[in-house]
Amino acid sequence: MTRNQWISLFDQSRGNPRLIQNEDYYFTNLMEESFSFLFQVDEDGYPETLVQHDYNYPFGFGSLYIFAMIRATEIKHPVAGFWQFS
C-alpha cells in the first residue's frame, strides 16, 4: 500500500471521529473512564486492492473507533471503543 492509502485507511488520528451514528451512549463509559479518541479504521477508505471482490468487509463497510488514555508524554491502554456500520 502507498503512504496515501495508509493515511486514508487510518484517516482520523486524534481530533474528532467521523461517526456513522452520532449517539452519546457510544462515548459515555469511555469518557467516564478517562479514555480519549485516538484514531479510527474507516472501511470507506480501503483501497480497492485491499478487499477481494468475493469477500465482505470485516466491519460491514463501517468504522472501528480506537480510544486510549492519552497523556502529555504517552498513550496508554488503547482499546477498541466501539464499532459502527450502516
URQUIQUI-V524866 format. One record per residue. RES is the residue in one letter. PSI is psi in radians with two decimals (NA if undefined). OMEGA is omega as a letter, one per 30 degrees, with the letter a starting at -180 (none if undefined). Layout:
res->[RES	RES]
psi->[PSI	PSI]
omega->[OMEGA	OMEGA]
//
This chain:
res->[M	T	R	N	Q	W	I	S	L	F	D	Q	S	R	G	N	P	R	L	I	Q	N	E	D	Y	Y	F	T	N	L	M	E	E	S	F	S	F	L	F	Q	V	D	E	D	G	Y	P	E	T	L	V	Q	H	D	Y	N	Y	P	F	G	F	G	S	L	Y	I	F	A	M	I	R	A	T	E	I	K	H	P	V	A	G	F	W	Q	F	S]
psi->[2.56	2.91	-0.78	-0.58	-0.70	-0.74	-0.72	-0.68	-0.82	1.15	-0.27	1.81	2.04	-2.62	-2.42	2.43	2.66	1.73	2.61	-0.73	2.05	1.45	2.36	-0.57	-0.32	-0.57	-0.38	-1.01	-0.63	-0.80	-0.67	-0.51	0.21	0.52	2.54	2.69	2.32	-1.01	3.01	2.64	1.96	2.00	-0.25	-0.39	0.04	2.36	2.65	-0.47	-0.18	-0.63	2.22	2.59	-0.45	0.21	2.67	2.82	2.40	-0.59	0.41	0.66	0.85	-2.62	2.52	2.22	2.12	2.30	2.79	2.90	1.90	2.07	3.07	-0.63	0.03	2.78	2.12	2.59	0.96	2.38	2.69	1.82	-0.88	2.96	2.44	2.62	2.83	NA]
omega->[l	l	a	l	l	l	l	l	l	a	a	l	a	a	a	l	l	a	l	l	a	a	a	a	l	a	a	a	l	a	l	l	l	l	l	l	l	l	l	l	a	a	l	a	l	l	a	a	a	a	l	a	a	l	l	l	a	a	l	a	a	a	l	a	a	l	l	l	a	l	a	a	a	l	a	l	l	a	l	a	l	a	l	l	a	none]
//
